[in-house]
Amino acid sequence: PYEVRSYSWQIEDYFIENNLKDQTYLKFMDQMGKTYLVRDRLNPPKWRVMNEIRDILGHMCMKAVSEDPIKGQKITAWFAADIPVPTGPEELFGLPGLILAYD
């Protein structure tokens, strides 16, 4: 299963393709006139699922927390276990359901 995400800021493009089966990703970045292509192994965040739920778009979502290993910032994600796809927005993945919200 492949998942492709794309983002665009002014003149920069950013695409990520996660291969969940092979646990690899391919990242394409076009920044300031230079193109970068990166392929590496996926490193899922170390999630702690909390005992808190919230309704998002009609799905009962569970709260999970992690920490960005580079920035040291706390990440809070809300995932829908009834959508059993272990991915989400940006570079967040690794929970037993689709991540519908995060901060």
C-alpha positions in Angstrom: 0.0 0.0 0.0 1.3 3.4 -1.0 0.3 6.7 0.3 1.2 10.0 -1.4 1.0 13.3 0.3 1.8 16.7 -1.3 2.2 20.2 0.0 2.9 23.4 -1.7 4.2 26.7 -0.3 4.6 29.6 -2.7 7.3 28.3 -5.1 8.3 25.2 -3.1 6.9 21.7 -3.7 7.0 18.9 -1.3 5.8 15.3 -1.9 6.1 12.2 0.3 5.4 8.6 -0.7 5.2 6.2 2.2 5.5 2.5 1.4 4.0 0.9 4.5 4.7 -2.6 3.4 8.4 -2.1 2.9 8.6 0.5 5.7 10.4 3.1 3.4 9.6 6.6 2.2 10.5 8.7 -0.8 10.5 12.4 -0.3 10.6 14.9 -3.2 11.4 18.5 -2.4 11.8 21.4 -4.8 13.2 24.4 -2.9 14.7 27.6 -4.2 15.3 26.2 -7.6 17.0 22.9 -6.4 15.3 19.5 -6.4 16.0 17.0 -3.7 15.0 13.3 -3.7 15.4 11.3 -0.4 14.7 7.6 0.1 15.0 6.2 3.6 13.4 3.8 6.1 10.2 4.9 7.9 10.7 5.6 11.6 7.4 5.7 13.3 7.0 7.9 16.4 6.9 6.2 19.8 3.2 6.7 20.6 1.5 6.5 24.0 -2.3 6.0 23.6 -4.1 7.9 26.2 -7.5 7.2 27.9 -9.2 10.1 26.2 -11.7 10.2 23.3 -13.1 12.9 21.1 -15.6 13.0 18.1 -14.0 14.2 14.9 -16.2 14.2 11.8 -18.5 11.5 13.3 -15.6 9.2 14.3 -14.7 8.4 17.9 -11.0 9.2 18.0 -8.5 8.3 20.6 -5.7 10.5 21.8 -2.1 9.5 21.4 1.0 11.5 22.4 4.6 11.4 21.2 7.6 13.7 21.1 9.4 15.0 18.0 13.0 13.6 18.5 14.6 16.5 16.7 12.6 19.5 17.9 11.8 18.0 21.3 8.2 19.2 20.9 5.2 17.3 22.2 2.9 15.9 19.5 -0.8 15.1 20.2 -2.7 13.1 17.6 -6.3 11.9 17.4 -6.8 8.7 15.5 -9.9 6.8 14.3 -9.6 3.1 15.1 -12.6 2.4 12.9 -10.5 3.5 9.8 -7.7 0.9 10.2 -5.1 2.8 8.1 -1.9 3.5 10.1 -1.1 6.9 8.6 -2.0 10.6 8.8 -1.1 14.1 7.7 2.4 15.4 7.3 4.9 12.7 8.4 2.7 11.2 11.2 1.8 7.5 11.1 2.2 4.4 13.2 -1.1 4.3 15.1 -3.8 1.6 14.7 -6.1 4.0 12.8 -6.1 7.1 10.6 -4.9 10.3 12.2 -7.6 12.8 11.7 -6.2 15.7 13.8 -3.0 16.7 15.5 -1.2 19.6 17.2 
